[in-house]
Amino acid sequence: MRERLERLLDRLVRASVLERIAISVAALFAAVLVGGVLVFVSGGFASCRSGLDLAGWTFCYNPMQVYYELFLGALGHPLEGGWELTNYSLATTLQQTTLLIFAGLSVAVAFRAGLLNIGTQGQLVVGGLATAVTVVYAAAVVPDGFVGTVVLIPIGVLAGALVGGFYGAIPGVLKAYADANEVITTIMLNFVAAGVTSTVLSWQFQDPNSNNPQTAPVPEYAEIPNLPVVGFGARADFSLLALAFAVALMIGIAWLFARTSFGYELRTSGVQPEAAAYGGVDDRRMTVASMTLSGALGGIGGAFWVLMVHGRWLENVPSLGFDGIAVSVLAGNNPLGVGGAAFLFGVLRSGERAIGTGTGVPPELVVILTGLIILFVAMPEFFRLFGRRFIRTETRRVARTDGGEGGEGDE
Amino acid sequence: MGQNRRRFLEGASAMGLAGIAGCVGGFGAEGDAEYQVGMVYATGGLGDDSFNDMAQQGVTDARDEFDLAFDETEPGSEGEFDGAQRDYAESGEYDLICCIGYAQTDALSGNAPEYPEQNFMIIDSVVEEENVRNYVFGEPEGSFQVGHLAGLLTDQEFAAGAGETNPEESVVGFVGGTESQLIESFQAGFEAGVEYANEDAEVVSSYVGDFNDTAGGQEAARTMYQDQNADIVFHAAGRTGIGVFQAAQDEGRFAIGVDDDQSLSNEDYADVILASMVKRVDTAVYSAIESVVNDNFAGGETVTLGLEEEGVANVYGDELGDEIPQEIKDQVAESRQAIIDGDIDVPSEL
């Protein structure tokens, strides 16, 4: 039994990219099947006007329809008449994709350096507030119109990145110089971020014209602009430029990992810290640097949440940072994979809404369905990530025994 | 072995797919009712046994009456209101979108002009657009009523159910959700009512900062009961207020509910709930839907439901109501009439 498990794990760890994609697709189908049965059966316990009568039971929910809404609703129902590419549902999907790319990259960078950054959420929260406040105040001195757009947006994103980076550097420093476990500190700093931003907001930056806890809005020209003609409408809360920036950043990080000495040192520290230190990597500086970079990416996520989605910072930031962890795991912590994983999450988020308006299935069940998909698709990657450690020690032992007699049979 | 398993998997998945495909007869789709209503609840969410549940009561009443189906969203934070309203408006299938709670004002101000053909209604706020019908309540008047009751009772030696008053101290408390104009108007009315009953009585107040923080509500109320010697605590805090009831039960004191008759909706705490400041959110939702069904939906108007319209009222607790002395009830009834006649001026701001 144990041997079979090991073989399976070994098989997973050694899977090629193509095989891994095939496994993910198979897992997606398996999740759809299991979820479909779940939806159908729970429909038997609901009451509705028109259901399917089967053996004395009335089944209310149609699994086919639910998945139709989940996947095609997220794209704005391309098979139905009157479909436009720049529809609101697709804008929601891509908006979530864009934001999750930033969050996913943030987690992936830390993970590749051997650090578990659970604090992307907090870094995103403080970064977003910094962006909103900076832009609101800078708008007073910067001319409006096109110049304002060109000046304010980079300033805002930079502010988010700086403050997010600083906030990420704190657990990095604590880890490097005080040996504080970064998982604990980053989790705790999420709470600190929520509390501090809330206090700072009510102390100084609360929008006096609103009862909701939020900052004053940034000027319209400081929001991420939409592309004319091919872009989405002004009220879509999504801009292709933002997505393009996210993708560029993704490629940039991939390039950083693959082609620069910093990226090499970062990856080495993640795989084998002792070897990296032996090779001349200052592990303390590397810990701080990678956490700072991770935090800055989270902060940029917050900046785009502010400048693209709401045009202001609001208390109770959605849990993009936590979703980023799942995105990163799903992508196997590969920067380029983050894009695909973020898109899957975007489809699920937008599809959830489409199910809500298009079918009678209760939202709780929808969350279970999307959760199942994430679980099924992420699990092989998850086991792969953790199996890698396990299998490596295993092969080493095998190699050692190979020198003697008997070979593998010593377990 | 592997061969068998693969064959089984193939067979099972083929059967599963065929089975599902065979079962699909286009059932489960919506749109079979004549009218569609979209409900966007306040952040406390359903199950608060007060504000949101009252709104849901209104729409279910309407469903029982008319050929109607409804969808619901429970946004978790203020940032989600905009998207939630737009999901409904964008689909174009809804005859009315009900926005429950003042926190949706900003989002609706943006969305209403975007979708001029879409009917909206909002509770507790005014959005001046042609396609929005506004419903506001006379919260200060209703709160004055329960304040009057609390002010009269705190002075007396009164024991009923699981609670008793402390006759030596005349202190009553108020627990609010977030510190906003609307919730402060509850407090203002309540304080005025207490003062009207008893000039020496003290009112202590606290804002938890959340409508969904039961533990926070319990903590705030416990402080009032234990450290500040409060007898009776009135809450305007949605689900947070359930914590106030828990604290009242633990401490053997009284509480006053809000929005719904909470001695009925929270039976477990009926032995400490003296009364509830009922706010007929259900009536507002129902009448908005009714006007859509009757094709006389008047957008751009504001409907005020005060004491006179019975939009707000002091409703005695189901279990404790009978034990409250009649002369106190008479005085509260008198002040009600005096407010309606305009003899008492109830402040709406602190």
Boltz contact constraints between the chains, C-beta under 6 A:
constraints:
  - contact:
      token1: [A, 33]
      token2: [B, 16]
      max_distance: 6.0
  - contact:
      token1: [A, 36]
      token2: [B, 20]
      max_distance: 6.0
  - contact:
      token1: [A, 49]
      token2: [B, 32]
      max_distance: 6.0
  - contact:
      token1: [A, 50]
      token2: [B, 27]
      max_distance: 6.0
  - contact:
      token1: [A, 50]
      token2: [B, 32]
      max_distance: 6.0
  - contact:
      token1: [A, 51]
      token2: [B, 27]
      max_distance: 6.0
  - contact:
      token1: [A, 52]
      token2: [B, 27]
      max_distance: 6.0
  - contact:
      token1: [A, 60]
      token2: [B, 28]
      max_distance: 6.0
  - contact:
      token1: [A, 61]
      token2: [B, 28]
      max_distance: 6.0
  - contact:
      token1: [A, 62]
      token2: [B, 24]
      max_distance: 6.0
  - contact:
      token1: [A, 62]
      token2: [B, 27]
      max_distance: 6.0
  - contact:
      token1: [A, 62]
      token2: [B, 28]
      max_distance: 6.0
  - contact:
      token1: [A, 63]
      token2: [B, 20]
      max_distance: 6.0
  - contact:
      token1: [A, 64]
      token2: [B, 24]
      max_distance: 6.0
  - contact:
      token1: [A, 65]
      token2: [B, 28]
      max_distance: 6.0
  - contact:
      token1: [A, 88]
      token2: [B, 90]
      max_distance: 6.0
  - contact:
      token1: [A, 210]
      token2: [B, 106]
      max_distance: 6.0
  - contact:
      token1: [A, 211]
      token2: [B, 102]
      max_distance: 6.0
  - contact:
      token1: [A, 211]
      token2: [B, 180]
      max_distance: 6.0
  - contact:
      token1: [A, 212]
      token2: [B, 78]
      max_distance: 6.0
  - contact:
      token1: [A, 212]
      token2: [B, 103]
      max_distance: 6.0
  - contact:
      token1: [A, 314]
      token2: [B, 78]
      max_distance: 6.0
  - contact:
      token1: [A, 314]
      token2: [B, 79]
      max_distance: 6.0
  - contact:
      token1: [A, 316]
      token2: [B, 77]
      max_distance: 6.0
  - contact:
      token1: [A, 353]
      token2: [B, 87]
      max_distance: 6.0
  - contact:
      token1: [A, 357]
      token2: [B, 71]
      max_distance: 6.0
  - contact:
      token1: [A, 357]
      token2: [B, 87]
      max_distance: 6.0
  - contact:
      token1: [A, 357]
      token2: [B, 91]
      max_distance: 6.0
  - contact:
      token1: [A, 360]
      token2: [B, 30]
      max_distance: 6.0
